[in-house]
Amino acid sequence: AGELQGPIGYSASVFHLSFLLGMCYVAMQMTNWNEEFEVGKIDIGTSSMWIKVADSWLLGIAFGWSMIAPVVFKGRSFENPERARV
């Protein structure tokens, strides 16, 4: 594991807090906000469950790719072009 070279450009504590809150949101979606299912509610059945599962996996894969893409594509710059001008 390499050492960081200079400032990272964002607050790590804010990043971890927002990621924690996002994971709590996904967990509450998976459990239907801890409510009992009632007849006539839209959010019932296995199709609703699989949409939530697929969404969670898709977000996890996107986050994982954003972590490994700079390692896989070493020659490519992942800097924000707007930020690089400042």
Beta strands, then each sheet from edge to edge (+ up, - down):
end
